[in-house]
């Protein structure tokens, strides 16, 4: 009984005001997974030498992180639906800090894999539960703006992470990168302990009963519109991740730069992400979600075509080789919050579980991209550009099919004369 009163009081506070502190905390939680990827990318060469591992073995440390990250996505939301958002976040941050320390202490590649697995198992809790918390306390244009603000903070991670990692590597060696991640997660843990509200009160929670949980997963994963929206989002993320995961090859091999030069790739991408989030923040409530998704894909398609042309016809010289990437990132951020809100609204009573399923598609896609596709694409700039364009076109097709599916569902509901006031406009 003593635990329920503070949770209820915090939930009331969250529903009455989602101020800057709440947005910054959620943004920090969502950023953590990106920092776990980006900060150690500049250290691949040092890791290979220090741990007596081949470059391919070091590359697989990305997979050791991303596959458990993607697989645990399926459970973070359901767990938070059962025990509350706040407890899930605090436990995840504690495990991430421990995994970071294991990585920092690694003397062989297998120990690094173990620490990366621990990080992967826990880092996703912020990405899943943070988004569910926003939808817990806001809806419609307000939620769209909140997610756009979170997106602005999230967009900083791909630029800051490799730059921080490169300088830490130069100053104190690769182990300092993982000590930095441990301190970062510990700082977030303290801030969330003090200020993160509980947005899911006990009366709205769902027990982790195996049969009920299986039914809930079945309902969400059999929802045609939800699955198409999740796949559309996963495709867009995989398209930009061709360059995120291929950053070591792109920067050091194709451009011939050193480990402190990752900013040449990530700063333009982040600039596009920030501008896209700002544009969506201003468009929220004035332009329908589907129009922002369509506009985003138009930007991405045009940018991907230019990027492919540069890869085919232009020498790999700066700054021209990265000029199309911020435009692609701008278009991507126009699609993200709208796709998320439309997907979560497919399961309003199970937003945590729905957020888990939604991001599971995304992260498993990124994991498969890292393990199976990037070894084929990273060998040349042309292949990387063609991969981005192909995956983006797949995402556009899936978004179109999702729109058709939702229109069909609304038509059937209208024909049934139910007059329900939920409104499929999301």
C-alpha positions in Angstrom: 0.0 0.0 0.0 2.8 2.4 0.8 4.1 2.2 -2.7 0.9 3.1 -4.5 0.4 6.6 -3.1 3.6 8.2 -4.4 3.0 6.6 -7.8 -0.5 8.0 -8.0 0.6 11.4 -6.9 3.5 11.4 -9.5 1.1 10.4 -12.2 -1.2 13.3 -11.4 1.8 15.6 -11.7 2.7 14.2 -15.1 -0.7 14.5 -16.6 -1.1 18.1 -15.5 2.3 19.3 -16.8 4.8 17.8 -19.2 7.4 20.5 -18.8 11.0 20.8 -20.0 12.4 18.6 -17.3 10.2 15.7 -18.3 11.0 16.2 -22.0 14.8 16.4 -21.2 14.6 13.2 -19.1 12.7 11.3 -21.8 15.1 12.6 -24.4 18.1 11.5 -22.4 16.6 8.0 -22.0 16.0 7.7 -25.7 19.6 9.0 -26.5 21.3 6.4 -24.4 21.0 3.6 -26.9 22.6 5.8 -29.6 25.5 6.7 -27.3 26.1 3.0 -26.7 26.6 2.6 -30.4 28.3 5.8 -31.5 30.8 6.5 -28.8 32.9 3.4 -29.4 32.9 3.3 -33.2 36.1 5.4 -33.4 37.8 2.8 -31.2 37.4 -0.2 -33.5 41.1 -0.2 -34.4 42.3 0.1 -30.8 39.9 -2.6 -29.7 41.2 -4.9 -32.4 44.8 -4.4 -31.3 44.2 -4.4 -27.5 42.0 -7.5 -27.5 43.9 -9.4 -30.2 40.8 -9.6 -32.2 40.2 -9.3 -36.0 38.2 -6.3 -37.4 35.4 -8.7 -38.1 35.3 -9.9 -34.5 35.2 -6.3 -33.3 32.4 -5.5 -35.8 30.4 -8.3 -34.3 30.4 -6.5 -31.0 27.8 -4.2 -32.6 25.7 -7.3 -33.3 26.2 -8.5 -29.7 24.6 -5.2 -28.6 21.9 -4.7 -31.3 20.3 -8.2 -31.4 19.6 -8.3 -27.6 18.6 -4.7 -27.8 16.1 -5.5 -30.5 14.9 -8.7 -28.8 14.4 -7.1 -25.4 12.4 -4.4 -27.0 9.6 -6.9 -27.2 9.5 -7.1 -23.4 10.3 -3.7 -22.0 6.9 -2.3 -22.7 5.0 -5.3 -21.3 7.1 -5.2 -18.1 6.4 -1.5 -17.7 2.7 -2.1 -18.3 2.9 -4.5 -15.3 5.2 -2.8 -12.8 5.1 0.8 -13.9 7.2 3.0 -16.2 9.4 4.4 -13.5 10.6 1.1 -12.0 11.4 -0.3 -15.5 13.5 2.7 -16.3 15.5 2.6 -13.1 16.2 -1.1 -13.4 17.3 -0.7 -17.0 19.7 2.1 -16.2 21.3 0.2 -13.4 22.0 -2.8 -15.6 23.3 -0.6 -18.4 25.8 1.0 -16.0 27.0 -2.5 -14.9 27.4 -3.7 -18.5 29.4 -0.6 -19.3 31.8 -1.4 -16.5 32.2 -5.0 -17.8 33.1 -3.6 -21.2 35.7 -1.3 -19.6 37.3 -4.1 -17.8 37.4 -6.5 -20.8 40.8 -8.2 -21.5 39.5 -10.4 -24.3 36.8 -10.0 -27.0 34.4 -12.5 -25.3 34.2 -10.3 -22.2 33.5 -7.3 -24.4 30.7 -9.3 -26.0 29.3 -10.1 -22.5 29.2 -6.4 -21.5 27.7 -5.4 -24.8 25.0 -8.0 -24.4 24.2 -6.5 -20.9 24.0 -3.0 -22.5 21.8 -4.3 -25.3 19.4 -6.0 -22.8 18.9 -2.8 -20.9 19.4 0.3 -23.2 16.1 -0.2 -25.0 14.0 0.4 -21.9 14.5 4.2 -22.3 13.5 4.1 -26.0 10.4 2.1 -25.3 9.2 3.4 -22.0 10.1 7.0 -22.8 7.8 7.0 -25.8 5.0 5.3 -24.0 5.3 7.9 -21.2 4.8 10.7 -23.7 1.7 9.1 -25.0 0.5 8.4 -21.5 0.4 12.1 -20.7 -0.4 13.7 -24.1 -2.3 13.0 -27.3 -2.8 14.4 -30.8 -0.8 17.5 -31.7 0.5 17.9 -28.2 2.0 14.4 -28.3 3.4 15.1 -31.7 5.1 18.2 -30.5 6.5 16.4 -27.4 7.9 13.6 -29.6 9.4 16.3 -31.9 11.2 17.9 -29.0 12.4 14.4 -27.8 13.5 13.9 -31.4 15.6 17.1 -31.3 17.4 15.8 -28.2 17.7 12.3 -29.8 19.2 13.8 -32.9 22.1 15.2 -31.0 23.3 11.7 -30.1 24.7 10.5 -33.5 26.9 13.6 -33.7 27.9 13.9 -30.1 28.6 10.2 -29.5 31.3 9.5 -32.0 32.9 12.9 -31.4 33.0 12.2 -27.7 34.3 8.7 -28.3 37.0 10.0 -30.7 38.4 12.5 -28.2 38.1 10.1 -25.2 40.1 7.6 -27.3 42.8 10.1 -28.0 43.0 11.3 -24.4 42.6 8.2 -22.3 42.2 5.1 -24.5 39.3 3.0 -25.4 38.4 1.9 -21.9 37.6 5.5 -21.0 34.7 5.3 -23.5 32.9 2.7 -21.5 33.7 4.4 -18.2 32.0 7.4 -19.7 28.9 5.4 -20.6 28.8 4.0 -17.1 28.9 7.6 -15.7 26.3 8.8 -18.2 23.9 6.0 -17.3 24.5 6.5 -13.5 23.8 10.2 -13.9 20.5 9.4 -15.7 19.7 6.9 -13.0 20.1 9.6 -10.3 18.1 12.2 -12.3 15.2 9.8 -13.0 15.2 8.7 -9.4 14.7 12.3 -8.3 12.5 13.7 -11.1 11.0 11.2 -13.4 7.2 10.8 -12.6 5.2 7.6 -12.8 2.8 8.0 -15.7 1.0 4.7 -15.4 -1.0 4.4 -12.2 -1.6 1.0 -10.6 -5.3 0.7 -11.7 -4.2 0.9 -15.4 -1.6 -1.8 -15.2 -1.7 -5.3 -16.6 -0.4 -8.4 -14.8 2.3 -10.5 -16.5 0.0 -13.5 -16.9 1.4 -15.7 -19.7 -2.0 -16.4 -21.4 -3.1 -12.8 -21.2 0.3 -11.5 -22.3 0.3 -13.9 -25.3 -3.2 -12.7 -26.2 -2.1 -9.1 -26.0 1.0 -9.7 -28.2 -1.2 -11.6 -30.6 -3.7 -8.8 -30.8 -1.0 -6.2 -31.5 1.0 -8.3 -33.9 -2.1 -9.3 -35.9 -3.2 -5.7 -36.3 -2.4 -5.2 -40.0 -2.1 -1.4 -39.8 0.2 -1.6 -36.8 2.6 -4.1 -38.4 2.8 -2.0 -41.6 3.5 1.2 -39.7 6.2 -0.6 -37.6 7.8 -2.0 -40.8 7.6 1.4 -42.5 9.4 2.9 -39.5 12.0 0.1 -39.4 12.8 0.6 -43.1 13.4 4.3 -42.8 15.7 3.8 -39.8 17.6 1.0 -41.6 18.2 3.4 -44.5 19.9 6.0 -42.4 21.7 3.3 -40.4 23.5 2.2 -43.5 25.7 5.2 -42.8 25.6 5.0 -39.0 26.7 1.3 -38.9 29.0 1.8 -41.9 30.7 4.9 -40.3 34.1 3.2 -39.6 34.4 2.1 -43.3 32.9 5.4 -44.7 35.2 7.7 -42.6 38.4 5.9 -42.3 38.5 3.7 -45.5 36.6 5.5 -48.2 37.4 9.1 -47.1 40.8 8.3 -45.6 40.3 10.3 -42.4 41.3 9.5 -38.8 39.3 8.4 -35.8 38.8 12.0 -34.7 37.0 12.9 -38.0 33.7 11.2 -37.6 32.1 14.6 -37.2 32.3 15.0 -41.0 29.7 12.3 -41.3 27.5 12.7 -38.2 27.3 16.5 -37.9 25.5 16.9 -41.3 23.2 14.1 -40.4 22.4 15.6 -37.0 21.8 19.0 -38.5 19.2 17.4 -40.8 17.6 15.5 -37.9 17.4 18.7 -35.8 15.9 20.8 -38.6 13.4 18.0 -39.4 12.3 17.8 -35.7 11.9 21.6 -35.6 9.9 21.6 -38.8 7.6 18.9 -37.5 7.2 20.8 -34.2 5.9 23.8 -36.1 3.7 21.7 -38.4 2.0 19.6 -35.6 -1.7 20.4 -35.5 -1.6 22.2 -38.9 -0.7 19.3 -41.2 -2.1 15.8 -40.9 0.3 13.0 -39.9 -0.1 11.3 -43.3 1.0 14.5 -45.1 4.1 14.8 -43.0 4.9 11.2 -43.7 4.4 11.7 -47.4 6.5 14.9 -47.4 9.2 13.2 -45.5 9.5 10.4 -48.0 9.6 12.9 -50.9 12.6 14.5 -49.2 14.3 11.2 -48.5 13.8 9.9 -52.1 15.2 13.0 -53.7 18.2 13.1 -51.2 18.9 9.4 -51.8 19.0 9.9 -55.6 21.4 12.8 -55.2 23.5 10.7 -52.8 23.6 7.8 -55.3 24.7 10.2 -58.1 27.5 11.5 -55.9 28.7 8.0 -55.1 28.7 7.0 -58.8 29.9 10.1 -60.6 31.9 12.1 -58.0 35.2 11.3 -56.3 34.8 10.6 -52.5 35.8 14.1 -51.5 34.6 16.4 -48.8 32.2 18.1 -48.4 30.3 17.0 -51.5 30.1 13.3 -50.6 28.0 14.2 -47.5 25.8 16.9 -48.9 22.7 14.8 -49.5 22.7 13.1 -46.0 21.2 16.0 -44.0 18.3 16.3 -46.5 17.6 12.6 -46.0 17.8 13.0 -42.3 15.4 16.0 -42.5 12.8 13.9 -44.3 13.2 11.0 -41.9 12.4 13.2 -38.9 9.2 14.4 -40.6 8.0 10.8 -40.6 9.1 9.5 -37.2 6.7 11.0 -34.6 3.6 10.6 -36.9 4.4 6.9 -37.5 4.9 6.4 -33.8 1.6 8.0 -32.7 -0.4 6.3 -35.4 1.1 2.9 -34.4 0.6 3.4 -30.6 -3.0 4.5 -31.2 -3.7 1.0 -32.7 -3.5 -0.3 -29.2 -4.5 2.4 -26.7 -4.9 0.1 -23.7 -1.5 -1.5 -24.2 0.8 1.4 -25.2 3.8 0.0 -23.5 3.5 -3.4 -25.2 2.7 -1.7 -28.5 5.8 0.6 -28.1 7.9 -2.6 -27.4 6.6 -4.3 -30.6 7.0 -1.2 -32.7 10.7 -0.7 -31.7 11.4 -4.4 -31.9 10.8 -4.3 -35.6 13.2 -1.3 -35.8 16.0 -2.8 -33.8 15.9 -6.3 -35.1 16.0 -4.7 -38.6 19.1 -2.7 -37.6 20.6 -5.9 -36.1 20.1 -7.9 -39.3 21.4 -4.9 -41.3 24.6 -4.9 -39.2 25.1 -8.7 -39.3 24.0 -9.6 -42.8 23.8 -6.6 -45.1 26.5 -4.1 -44.1 29.4 -6.5 -44.9 28.0 -6.4 -48.5 27.3 -2.6 -48.6 30.3 -1.2 -46.7 32.8 -2.2 -49.4 32.0 0.8 -51.6 30.3 4.2 -51.5 28.1 3.3 -54.4 26.8 0.2 -52.7 26.1 2.2 -49.5 24.1 4.8 -51.5 22.2 2.2 -53.4 21.4 0.4 -50.2 20.0 3.6 -48.6 17.8 4.3 -51.7 16.4 0.8 -51.9 15.5 0.5 -48.3 13.9 4.0 -48.3 11.7 3.0 -51.3 10.6 -0.1 -49.4 9.7 2.1 -46.4 7.6 4.4 -48.7 5.7 1.4 -50.1 5.0 0.1 -46.6 3.7 3.5 -45.4 1.4 3.6 -48.4 0.1 0.1 -47.6 -0.5 1.2 -44.0 -2.5 4.2 -45.1 -4.6 1.9 -47.4 -5.1 -0.5 -44.5 -6.2 2.3 -42.1 -8.6 3.8 -44.6 -10.1 0.3 -45.2 -10.6 -0.2 -41.4 -12.2 3.3 -41.1 -14.5 2.5 -44.0 -15.6 -0.8 -42.4 -16.2 0.9 -39.0 -18.2 3.6 -40.7 -20.3 1.1 -42.6 -21.0 -0.7 -39.3 -22.5 2.5 -38.0 -20.7 2.4 -34.7 -20.3 6.2 -34.4 -17.4 5.6 -31.9 -15.7 8.7 -30.9 -12.1 7.6 -31.1 -11.5 8.9 -34.5 -8.9 7.2 -36.6 -7.2 10.4 -37.5 -4.4 9.9 -34.9 
